[in-house]
Amino acid sequence: MTFPTSPTDQPEPKRWLDDSRNVDKIFYSLALVCTGLFLADLLYHKHTYFAFENWFGFFAWYGFLCCVALVLLAKQMRKWVKRDEDYYGD
């Protein structure tokens, strides 16, 4: 008598993001869109309140630096809020 194999015994089918060429396509497409949006800052007139808001690409740089700051802050906060591996018990 033979038993059916479990789903874990069979190899997992390859997905479209498993191919590194597809990941590269997504990365370069995102970089192209971000570059285009950054350069689009030249094409419109801004009605600003502060003078530094008129700097070329100010909001792109501001957003990027804030994102980097959030990641660095989260890495430091992890040390503070981290729990032991068996915190919830067995």
C-alpha positions in Angstrom: 0.0 0.0 0.0 1.4 3.4 -1.0 0.6 6.6 0.8 0.4 9.9 -0.9 3.3 12.1 -0.5 2.8 15.2 1.7 2.9 18.6 0.1 6.2 19.3 1.9 7.9 16.5 0.1 7.4 18.1 -3.3 9.6 21.0 -4.5 7.9 24.4 -4.2 7.1 25.8 -7.6 9.2 28.7 -8.8 7.5 32.1 -8.5 8.1 35.1 -10.7 10.1 37.0 -8.0 12.4 34.0 -7.6 14.1 35.0 -10.9 16.7 37.7 -10.1 16.1 39.4 -13.5 12.5 40.2 -12.5 13.7 41.7 -9.2 16.2 43.8 -11.1 13.4 45.0 -13.4 11.4 46.1 -10.5 14.4 47.8 -8.8 15.4 49.7 -12.0 11.8 50.7 -12.7 11.4 52.1 -9.3 14.7 54.0 -9.6 13.5 55.4 -12.9 10.2 56.5 -11.5 11.9 58.2 -8.5 14.4 59.9 -10.7 11.6 61.2 -13.0 9.6 62.5 -10.0 12.8 64.2 -8.7 13.4 65.9 -12.0 9.7 66.9 -12.3 10.4 69.3 -9.5 11.8 71.6 -12.1 8.6 71.7 -14.1 6.2 73.5 -11.8 6.0 76.6 -9.7 5.8 76.1 -6.0 3.8 78.4 -3.6 6.0 78.0 -0.5 5.9 79.4 2.9 9.5 79.0 3.8 12.5 79.8 1.5 14.1 76.4 1.8 11.0 74.8 0.3 12.1 76.3 -3.0 15.3 74.4 -3.1 15.5 71.9 -6.0 14.3 68.5 -4.8 13.8 69.6 -1.2 10.8 67.4 -0.5 12.5 64.3 -2.1 15.6 64.8 0.1 13.5 65.6 3.1 11.5 62.4 2.6 14.6 60.3 2.0 16.4 61.6 5.1 13.3 61.1 7.3 13.0 57.5 6.1 16.7 56.9 6.9 16.2 58.5 10.3 13.2 56.3 11.0 15.1 53.1 10.2 18.1 54.2 12.4 15.7 55.1 15.2 13.9 51.8 14.9 17.2 49.9 15.1 18.0 51.7 18.4 14.5 51.2 19.7 14.8 47.5 19.1 17.4 47.3 21.8 15.0 48.9 24.2 11.8 47.0 23.5 13.2 43.6 22.6 12.0 40.7 24.6 13.7 37.4 25.3 13.1 34.5 23.0 10.9 32.6 25.5 9.1 35.7 26.8 5.6 34.2 26.3 6.7 30.9 27.8 6.0 27.4 26.6 
